[in-house]
Amino acid sequence: MKNLLIITGCALLLLACKDNAKEYSTAKTEVANYTIEQFMDNESAFANGYSSDKSKILMTSNRSGIFNMYTTSGTGGEVMPITKSDSASIYGISYFPEDDRILFRMDGNGDEIFKIFMKDGETIKALTPVEKVRALFQGWSKDGKQFSYASNERDPRYMDQYEMDIATLTSKMVYQAEEGIDFAGMTEDKKHIALLSPINTNDSDLYVLNTETGIKTKVNDNVSGNSPQDFSPDGKSMYYTTDDGGEFSYVMKYNIAEGTKERVIERDWDINGYSFSENGKYQTTFINEDAKNSIEITEVATETALDLPSVDGKEITGVTFSRDEESVLLRIGGSNTPSDSYSYNLKTKALSRLTENLNDEIMQDDLVSAKVIRYRSFDGVEIPAIYYQPIQATADNPVPALVWVHGGPGGQSRQGFNSTIQYLVNHGYAVLAVNNRGSSGYGKTFYKMDDQNHGDKDLKDCIAGKDWLAGQEVIDGDKIGIIGGSYGGYMTMAALTYAPEEFNVGVNIFGVTNWMRTLKNIPPWWESFKDALYTEMGDPNTEDSIRLKQQSPLFHTENVTKPLMVLQGAKDPRVLQIESDEIVAGVRKNGVPVEYVLFEDEGHGFVKKENRIEAYGKIKEFLDLYLKGSAEVMNDGEQQKPIKIDTH
């Protein structure tokens, strides 16, 4: 929910660094270089679900340049377009349970005000048409006669729960949200509702509401991180994850009638998901195992693990069962190849590949696999990170490097495929994706370490990551930059303002630069989470504003001495465009090279292929000039070579 936006001896540390480098070494030292167009032609395509008779599969893909819906045979084959939007992206939700109508969602070019639409043949109808109202699909009823969705139609601050009858296409409210309490699930008979009340960005109180008596029962005993996962198929129990009494989340079962609880499953890492298939035949557990997905599926009646196919040593990262529980859609991939979708028949064991997302012009051998490394920060805290070392990097050919910071606060860099990282690594930039203190996935103590301390200890973790890079014999320690989006963009600006000589360049992708403004202008539908966010970050309406101003790079731009690149979407509802406008203006006063790339038709993340090509291509050009090329800045602020400033 936090996503929003002892060094034991120098000799031992140095030895550990060199051992890490040796472990990562590879016999291959030559690599073909690919263009940004080729990397952005890696398709992002995934299966949404089966049609009622399983003869077709609904797909979402960006092959047209933006996301549209497609369909393919239940056993794979040719992919046919069924929408042809050339402006806003369209994301498939599902086929209707008993016919070929389709649900999909679309917002206004990244403004995150999603609407739910129905496609019936060639006819498209907005099912939640009210302007400036956000609607999010929540799931189908077991009989397939209704679907549920959340909407802030009644009040922009609160996401109420509705059900829509698919015969009449009329909806009714089934739960009116209370202040500070979120709807989090309901039994099939609608007698019990799970409710969640955030306390801070980690901890929440969990309740079960009896809709017949109106009695709301608190489930957790202590302040802890709690998250409802699923009700049992018979509706008598609720399963939820909690970190009560421990560092990592485990699964508990709450017996509703008796009010009793029992521990169900625990692993060495956070369990992030626990759910049942349509009729309860299978149970799936999702585990965040050292920044990658680990999935366990059990046949409930026999308590045996479901045997799923392996594909070229790749990992299964996602599963979706058909309504009849006889087939499953799988997401399978690795850190050096995009995840693809497959359809697997549980009876016949037939596996059908549905997508081939890696551009056929790119050889997988030219891409690198992620490696988990750990290093000690300034105070001895161990920091995990994901390391990508260019194939061409050697002691005789040291390469420049980037510290990559994830979004959040509280996000996590994962071991999945990232076309942008692979593009930069392919062109000779090592990337260390740090999971600084405050990142999720490493226990709640680590998660809370940056509360009301942003731009200080978390920044020092990033600097320690830079030092780790500089200690690798294949890295040019004099050419290390920092890059990140959202919170990662904030960390980029924090580095350039609070530690201006540590990094050679900075790339800020829609990063927060004025915490007071950002916290005062959070989207209205985050109302239930606002107080929890203020608990972590600080309340901008109190004396916390003094500290928040100190932590805001906008007010310290006079310190910036290194080249800066800023990228922003004009439709961004989380980090407003003015954040980037003002930081660019402030830094330019120093005579420091600044490139600003603004997209009028993007939000908090760039989804249009042409924009992604421009954005990430320009990042490489910027790095080639100011990091790899080490262009100097003259005393009067002139650049050795002009760089295009794009504000289209």
C-alpha positions in Angstrom: 0.0 0.0 0.0 3.0 2.3 0.5 3.2 2.6 -3.4 1.9 6.0 -4.4 3.0 7.5 -5.7 28.2 -2.1 10.0 30.6 -2.3 7.6 32.5 -5.2 9.2 35.8 -4.4 7.7 37.0 -2.6 4.5 38.9 -5.6 3.4 35.9 -7.9 3.7 33.7 -5.5 1.8 36.2 -5.0 -1.0 36.6 -8.8 -1.2 32.8 -9.2 -1.4 32.6 -6.6 -4.2 35.3 -8.4 -6.3 33.7 -11.8 -5.7 30.4 -10.4 -6.9 32.0 -9.2 -10.1 33.7 -12.5 -10.7 30.4 -14.4 -10.2 28.8 -12.2 -12.8 31.6 -12.7 -15.4 30.7 -14.3 -18.7 32.8 -15.7 -21.6 30.9 -13.6 -24.1 32.3 -10.1 -24.5 30.9 -9.0 -27.9 27.3 -8.0 -28.3 25.1 -6.7 -31.1 23.7 -3.2 -30.4 20.0 -2.6 -31.0 18.2 0.6 -31.6 15.6 2.1 -29.3 13.0 1.4 -32.0 13.9 -2.3 -31.9 13.7 -2.4 -28.1 10.4 -0.6 -28.0 9.2 -3.2 -30.6 9.3 -5.7 -27.9 5.6 -6.3 -27.6 3.7 -5.9 -24.4 0.9 -8.4 -24.9 -1.0 -10.4 -22.4 -4.1 -12.6 -22.1 -7.1 -11.3 -20.2 -9.3 -14.4 -20.2 -11.2 -17.1 -22.1 -14.5 -16.7 -23.9 -17.5 -18.6 -22.4 -16.8 -21.7 -24.6 -13.0 -21.2 -24.4 -12.8 -21.1 -28.2 -11.3 -17.6 -28.0 -8.9 -15.7 -25.7 -9.1 -12.0 -25.1 -5.7 -10.2 -25.4 -4.4 -6.7 -24.7 -1.4 -5.6 -26.7 0.5 -2.4 -27.7 1.5 -3.7 -31.1 -0.4 -0.8 -32.8 1.7 1.7 -30.8 -0.8 2.0 -28.0 -2.8 -0.6 -26.1 -5.8 -2.1 -27.9 -7.8 -5.3 -27.6 -7.2 -8.4 -29.7 -8.5 -12.0 -29.8 -6.9 -15.3 -30.7 -7.9 -18.9 -30.8 -8.1 -20.8 -27.5 -5.1 -22.8 -28.6 -3.2 -19.8 -30.0 -2.5 -18.7 -33.6 -3.2 -15.5 -35.4 -4.0 -12.5 -33.2 -6.9 -10.3 -34.6 -7.5 -6.7 -33.6 -11.0 -5.9 -32.2 -10.4 -2.3 -31.3 -8.4 0.3 -33.2 -7.9 3.3 -30.9 -5.2 5.7 -32.0 -5.4 8.0 -29.0 -6.2 6.7 -25.6 -5.1 3.1 -24.7 -7.7 0.4 -24.3 -7.2 -2.4 -21.8 -9.3 -5.6 -21.9 -11.0 -6.9 -18.8 -12.8 -10.0 -19.8 -15.4 -11.7 -22.0 -18.9 -11.9 -20.4 -19.4 -15.3 -18.7 -22.1 -16.5 -21.0 -21.7 -14.7 -24.3 -19.1 -12.9 -26.5 -19.7 -9.4 -25.2 -16.5 -7.8 -23.8 -15.7 -5.5 -20.9 -12.8 -3.1 -21.2 -11.4 0.0 -19.5 -10.0 3.3 -20.8 -8.9 6.6 -19.3 -8.1 10.0 -20.7 -4.5 9.7 -21.9 -3.1 8.9 -18.5 -5.4 10.9 -16.2 -6.3 7.6 -14.4 -10.0 8.4 -14.5 -11.0 5.0 -15.8 -14.3 4.2 -17.4 -15.8 0.7 -17.9 -17.0 0.0 -21.4 -18.9 -2.9 -23.1 -18.2 -4.1 -26.7 -21.2 -5.9 -28.2 -20.3 -6.8 -31.8 -19.5 -3.5 -33.4 -21.3 -1.5 -30.7 -19.4 0.1 -27.9 -21.3 1.4 -24.8 -19.9 3.3 -21.8 -21.3 1.5 -18.7 -19.9 4.1 -16.3 -20.3 7.3 -18.4 -20.3 10.1 -15.9 -17.6 12.6 -16.5 -14.7 13.0 -14.0 -15.9 9.8 -12.3 -13.5 6.9 -11.8 -14.7 3.3 -12.0 -12.6 0.1 -11.4 -13.8 -3.4 -12.2 -13.8 -5.7 -9.2 -15.0 -9.1 -10.5 -17.8 -11.3 -11.7 -20.4 -12.9 -9.5 -20.2 -16.7 -9.5 -23.4 -17.1 -11.5 -22.1 -14.6 -14.1 -25.2 -12.4 -13.9 -23.5 -9.4 -12.4 -20.1 -7.8 -12.1 -19.0 -5.5 -9.3 -17.1 -2.3 -9.6 -15.9 0.6 -7.4 -16.8 4.2 -8.3 -16.5 7.6 -6.7 -19.7 8.9 -8.4 -21.4 9.8 -5.1 -18.4 11.6 -3.7 -15.0 12.2 -5.5 -13.2 11.2 -2.3 -14.8 7.8 -1.7 -14.8 4.6 -3.8 -18.3 3.0 -3.2 -19.0 -0.5 -4.3 -21.7 -1.2 -7.0 -23.1 -4.2 -8.8 -24.2 -4.1 -12.4 -26.9 -6.5 -13.8 -25.7 -7.5 -17.2 -29.2 -8.2 -18.5 -30.5 -4.7 -17.9 -27.1 -2.9 -17.6 -28.4 -1.2 -14.5 -26.3 -0.8 -11.3 -27.0 -0.5 -7.6 -24.8 0.4 -4.7 -24.0 -2.5 -2.4 -21.6 -0.6 0.0 -21.2 3.1 0.8 -17.7 3.8 1.7 -17.0 5.4 5.1 -14.3 7.9 5.8 -11.0 6.1 6.1 -12.4 2.7 5.4 -12.1 0.8 2.1 -14.3 -2.0 0.7 -12.0 -5.0 0.3 -14.2 -8.0 -0.7 -17.6 -9.7 -0.3 -18.9 -13.2 0.1 -21.0 -14.6 -2.8 -24.2 -14.4 -0.7 -23.4 -10.8 0.1 -23.8 -11.4 3.9 -20.2 -10.4 4.8 -17.9 -7.7 3.6 -14.2 -7.3 4.3 -13.2 -3.7 5.2 -9.8 -2.2 5.5 -8.8 1.0 7.4 -5.3 2.2 6.8 -3.3 3.3 9.8 0.0 4.1 8.1 1.5 3.0 4.8 2.3 -0.5 6.3 -0.4 -1.1 8.9 -4.2 -1.4 8.6 -7.1 -2.5 10.7 -9.2 -5.3 9.1 -12.9 -5.7 9.7 -15.7 -8.1 8.7 -19.1 -6.4 8.3 -22.3 -8.5 8.7 -24.6 -6.9 6.2 -27.7 -8.3 7.8 -27.0 -7.1 11.4 -24.8 -4.1 10.6 -22.2 -5.4 13.1 -18.6 -4.7 12.2 -16.1 -7.0 13.8 -12.4 -6.1 14.0 -10.2 -9.1 13.0 -6.7 -8.1 13.9 -5.6 -7.8 17.6 -2.5 -5.6 17.2 -1.2 -2.8 15.0 0.1 -4.7 11.9 0.0 -4.9 8.2 -3.2 -6.7 7.2 -4.7 -7.4 3.8 -7.8 -9.5 3.0 -7.1 -12.0 0.2 -10.2 -14.2 -0.4 -13.2 -15.7 1.2 -13.5 -19.4 1.2 -15.8 -20.8 -1.5 -18.5 -21.5 1.0 -18.3 -18.0 2.4 -17.7 -19.2 6.0 -14.1 -18.0 6.3 -11.9 -15.1 5.2 -8.3 -15.6 4.4 -5.9 -12.6 4.9 -2.2 -11.9 5.1 -0.7 -10.2 8.1 2.8 -9.5 9.5 1.5 -9.5 13.1 4.4 -10.6 15.3 6.8 -11.0 12.5 8.7 -9.3 9.7 7.0 -10.9 6.7 3.4 -11.4 5.7 1.9 -14.9 6.2 -1.7 -16.2 5.7 -4.3 -16.4 8.4 -7.8 -17.9 8.3 -10.6 -16.1 10.1 -13.7 -18.3 10.9 -16.5 -15.8 10.7 -19.2 -17.5 12.8 -16.8 -18.5 15.6 -14.6 -15.4 15.4 -11.5 -17.7 15.6 -8.3 -17.5 13.7 -5.6 -20.0 12.6 -2.3 -19.7 10.8 -2.5 -21.3 7.4 0.8 -20.8 5.5 4.1 -19.1 6.1 7.2 -18.7 4.0 10.6 -16.9 4.4 9.4 -14.0 2.3 6.2 -11.9 2.0 3.1 -13.8 0.8 1.5 -11.2 -1.4 -1.5 -13.2 -2.7 -3.7 -16.1 -1.7 -6.8 -17.0 -3.7 -9.1 -19.8 -4.9 -10.2 -20.6 -8.4 -13.8 -20.2 -9.4 -15.3 -23.1 -7.5 -12.5 -23.6 -5.1 -10.8 -26.6 -6.8 -7.4 -24.9 -6.8 -5.7 -22.5 -4.4 -2.9 -20.2 -5.5 -0.2 -18.6 -3.3 2.0 -15.7 -4.6 5.3 -15.2 -2.8 7.7 -12.2 -3.2 10.9 -14.2 -3.1 13.9 -11.9 -3.2 12.3 -9.5 -5.8 10.7 -12.2 -8.0 7.4 -14.0 -8.1 7.2 -17.5 -6.7 3.9 -19.3 -7.3 2.5 -22.3 -5.5 -0.8 -23.9 -6.7 -2.5 -26.7 -4.7 -5.4 -28.9 -5.6 -7.6 -28.3 -2.5 -9.2 -31.8 -2.2 -6.0 -33.7 -2.4 -3.7 -31.1 -1.0 -1.2 -31.9 -3.8 0.8 -29.4 -5.8 -0.4 -28.8 -9.3 2.1 -29.9 -11.8 2.7 -27.0 -14.3 4.9 -27.1 -17.4 8.4 -25.6 -17.5 9.4 -23.5 -20.6 13.2 -23.2 -21.3 14.0 -22.6 -17.6 11.8 -19.5 -17.5 9.6 -18.8 -14.5 5.8 -18.7 -14.2 4.9 -15.2 -13.0 1.1 -15.2 -13.3 -1.8 -17.6 -13.4 -5.5 -17.1 -14.3 -7.9 -20.1 -14.2 -10.9 -20.5 -16.6 -14.3 -20.5 -15.0 -14.7 -24.2 -15.4 -11.2 -24.8 -13.8 -10.1 -27.0 -16.6 -7.6 -24.6 -18.2 -5.2 -21.9 -17.0 -3.6 -18.9 -18.6 0.1 -18.6 -17.6 2.5 -15.7 -17.8 6.1 -17.1 -18.3 9.3 -15.2 -18.6 12.6 -14.1 -17.2 14.8 -11.1 -16.5 16.4 -11.3 -19.9 13.2 -11.9 -22.0 9.7 -10.5 -21.9 7.0 -12.6 -20.3 4.7 -14.4 -22.7 1.2 -15.7 -22.3 0.4 -19.4 -22.6 -2.8 -21.5 -22.4 -2.5 -24.8 -20.6 -5.2 -27.5 -20.6 -5.0 -29.2 -17.2 -6.6 -32.4 -18.5 -4.8 -33.0 -21.8 -1.5 -31.2 -20.6 -1.5 -29.3 -23.9 0.5 -26.1 -23.7 -0.3 -23.4 -26.3 1.9 -20.3 -26.7 -0.2 -17.2 -27.3 2.4 -14.4 -27.6 6.0 -13.9 -28.8 6.8 -10.6 -27.1 10.6 -10.5 -27.8 11.2 -8.6 -31.0 12.5 -11.3 -33.5 15.3 -8.8 -34.5 16.8 -9.1 -31.0 18.9 -12.1 -30.1 18.2 -13.2 -26.5 21.9 -14.0 -26.0 22.6 -10.3 -26.4 20.4 -9.5 -23.4 21.6 -9.9 -19.8 20.1 -11.7 -16.8 19.5 -9.8 -13.5 21.6 -10.7 -10.6 20.7 -10.0 -6.9 23.5 -8.5 -5.0 23.8 -6.9 -1.5 26.0 -4.2 -0.1 26.4 -2.4 3.2 25.2 1.2 3.5 26.8 4.0 5.5 25.4 2.6 8.8 25.9 -1.1 8.2 22.4 -1.7 6.9 22.4 -4.4 4.2 20.8 -3.1 1.0 19.6 -5.5 -1.7 19.8 -4.5 -5.4 19.3 -5.9 -8.9 22.5 -5.7 -11.0 22.7 -5.7 -14.8 26.2 -5.9 -16.2 26.8 -5.3 -19.9 28.2 -8.2 -21.8 31.0 -6.0 -23.2 32.1 -4.8 -19.8 35.6 -6.1 -18.8 38.5 -4.9 -16.7 40.1 -3.7 -19.8 36.9 -2.0 -21.0 35.3 -0.5 -17.9 31.8 0.9 -18.6 29.8 3.8 -17.1 27.0 2.9 -14.8 23.6 4.1 -13.4 22.0 3.8 -10.0 18.3 3.1 -10.8 15.7 4.0 -8.2 12.2 2.6 -8.2 8.9 4.4 -7.7 7.0 4.6 -4.4 7.9 5.5 -1.8 7.9 1.9 -0.8 8.2 0.3 -4.3 10.6 -2.4 -5.2 12.9 -3.1 -8.1 12.1 -6.6 -9.3 13.8 -9.3 -11.3 11.4 -9.0 -14.3 12.2 -7.9 -17.8 12.6 -4.2 -18.5 13.1 -3.0 -22.1 14.5 0.4 -21.0 17.1 -1.2 -18.7 18.1 -3.7 -21.3 18.4 -1.0 -23.9 20.8 1.0 -21.8 22.8 -2.1 -20.8 23.0 -3.2 -24.4 24.7 0.1 -25.2 27.2 -0.3 -22.4 25.7 1.1 -19.3 25.7 -1.1 -16.2 22.6 -0.6 -14.1 22.2 -1.2 -10.4 18.5 -1.1 -9.4 18.7 -0.4 -5.7 16.1 -1.3 -3.1 17.0 1.3 -0.6 15.6 1.3 2.9 11.9 1.9 2.8 11.5 -0.6 -0.1 8.9 -3.3 0.2 9.7 -7.0 0.1 12.4 -7.2 2.8 10.4 -7.1 6.1 8.4 -4.4 7.8 11.4 -3.0 9.8 13.3 -2.3 6.6 10.1 -1.0 5.0 9.6 1.7 7.7 13.2 2.8 7.9 12.7 5.9 5.7 9.5 7.2 7.3 9.7 11.0 7.5 13.3 10.7 6.4 13.3 10.9 2.7 16.3 12.4 0.9 18.6 11.5 3.8 19.2 7.8 4.7 17.5 6.5 1.6 19.7 8.8 -0.5 22.8 7.6 1.4 21.8 4.0 0.4 21.9 5.1 -3.2 25.3 6.7 -2.7 26.5 3.5 -1.2 25.2 1.7 -4.3 27.3 4.1 -6.4 30.3 3.2 -4.2 29.6 -0.5 -4.8 29.6 0.1 -8.5 32.8 2.0 -8.4 34.4 -0.9 -6.6 33.8 -3.3 -9.5 36.7 -3.6 -11.8 34.5 -3.6 -14.9 32.9 -0.2 -14.0 34.4 3.2 -14.7 34.0 4.7 -11.2 34.3 8.3 -12.6 31.2 7.9 -14.7 28.2 7.0 -12.6 24.8 8.7 -12.8 21.4 8.3 -11.1 18.0 7.7 -12.7 14.5 7.0 -11.6 10.8 7.7 -12.0 8.2 9.1 -9.6 9.8 8.6 -6.2 12.9 7.5 -8.1 12.8 10.9 -9.9 12.6 12.6 -6.5 15.7 10.6 -5.4 17.5 11.8 -8.6 16.8 15.4 -7.6 17.7 14.8 -4.0 21.0 13.4 -5.1 21.8 16.4 -7.3 20.7 18.9 -4.7 21.8 17.4 -1.3 24.9 15.5 -2.6 25.7 17.4 -5.7 29.2 15.9 -6.3 28.3 12.3 -5.9 26.8 11.5 -9.3 27.9 12.8 -12.7 24.4 13.2 -14.2 20.8 12.8 -13.2 17.7 11.7 -15.1 14.4 12.6 -13.4 11.3 10.9 -14.8 8.2 12.7 -13.5 9.7 13.0 -10.0 8.3 14.8 -7.0 10.3 18.0 -6.3 7.9 19.8 -3.9 6.5 17.4 -1.3 4.1 20.0 0.2 2.4 20.6 -3.1 2.3 16.9 -4.0 0.8 15.9 -0.6 -1.8 18.7 -0.8 -2.8 17.7 -4.3 -3.1 13.9 -4.1 -6.0 12.5 -6.3 -9.3 12.8 -4.4 -10.0 9.1 -4.6 -7.0 8.5 -2.3 -9.0 10.1 0.6 -9.1 6.9 2.7 -5.3 6.6 2.4 -4.4 10.3 2.9 -3.9 10.2 6.7 -1.8 7.0 6.4 0.3 8.7 3.8 0.7 11.8 6.0 1.8 9.5 8.8 4.8 8.4 6.7 5.6 11.5 4.8 4.3 14.2 7.1 1.2 16.5 7.1 1.9 19.5 4.9 -0.8 21.5 6.8 1.2 21.3 10.1 4.7 22.1 11.3 5.7 19.1 9.2 5.8 21.5 6.3 9.1 22.9 7.6 10.8 19.5 7.3 8.9 18.8 4.0 10.3 22.0 2.5 13.8 20.9 3.6 13.3 17.6 1.9 12.0 19.2 -1.3 14.7 19.7 -4.0 12.8 22.6 -5.6 14.0 24.9 -2.8 17.6 23.9 -3.1 18.2 24.1 -6.9 21.1 26.5 -6.4 23.2 23.4 -5.3 22.8 21.6 -8.7 26.1 21.4 -10.6 25.7 18.3 -12.8 23.7 17.9 -16.1 20.0 17.1 -15.6 17.3 15.6 -17.8 13.6 15.8 -16.9 10.8 13.9 -18.5 7.1 14.6 -17.7 3.5 13.7 -18.8 1.1 16.7 -18.9 -1.8 14.5 -17.8 -0.1 13.1 -14.7 -2.5 13.3 -11.8 0.0 12.2 -9.2 3.1 14.4 -9.9 1.8 17.5 -11.6 3.5 19.0 -14.6 4.4 22.1 -12.5 6.7 20.0 -10.5 8.9 19.5 -13.5 8.4 22.9 -15.0 9.7 24.6 -11.8 12.7 22.3 -11.2 13.8 22.8 -14.8 13.5 26.6 -14.4 15.4 26.6 -11.1 18.3 24.5 -12.3 18.7 26.4 -15.5 19.4 29.5 -13.5 22.7 27.8 -12.5 23.8 27.6 -16.1 23.7 23.8 -15.8 22.8 21.8 -18.9 19.1 20.8 -18.7 17.0 18.9 -21.2 13.2 18.8 -20.6 11.0 16.4 -22.5 7.2 17.0 -22.0 4.5 14.8 -23.5 1.1 16.4 -23.7 -0.7 13.0 -24.1 0.9 11.0 -21.2 0.3 10.6 -17.5 2.2 8.9 -14.7 4.2 6.6 -17.0 4.6 6.7 -20.8 2.5 4.1 -22.7 2.5 5.3 -26.3 5.2 3.6 -28.3 6.2 6.7 -30.2 6.6 8.6 -27.0 8.6 5.8 -25.4 10.9 5.7 -28.3 11.5 9.5 -28.0 11.8 9.5 -24.2 14.2 6.6 -23.8 16.1 7.4 -27.0 16.7 10.9 -25.7 17.8 9.5 -22.3 20.6 7.5 -24.0 21.6 10.5 -26.1 21.8 12.6 -23.0 23.9 9.9 -21.2 26.1 9.4 -24.2 27.0 13.1 -24.1 27.2 13.8 -20.4 28.1 10.5 -18.8 29.8 8.3 -21.4 31.3 11.3 -23.2 31.9 13.3 -20.0 31.0 16.6 -21.7 32.3 19.5 -19.7 30.3 22.6 -18.7 32.0 25.9 -19.3 32.2 28.4 -16.5 29.6 30.6 -18.2 27.2 27.7 -18.4 27.7 27.0 -22.1 27.8 23.4 -23.2 30.6 21.9 -25.3 27.8 20.6 -27.6 24.3 21.9 -27.8 21.5 19.5 -26.7 18.0 19.8 -28.0 15.4 21.1 -25.5 12.1 19.6 -26.3 8.9 21.0 -24.8 6.4 19.8 -27.4 
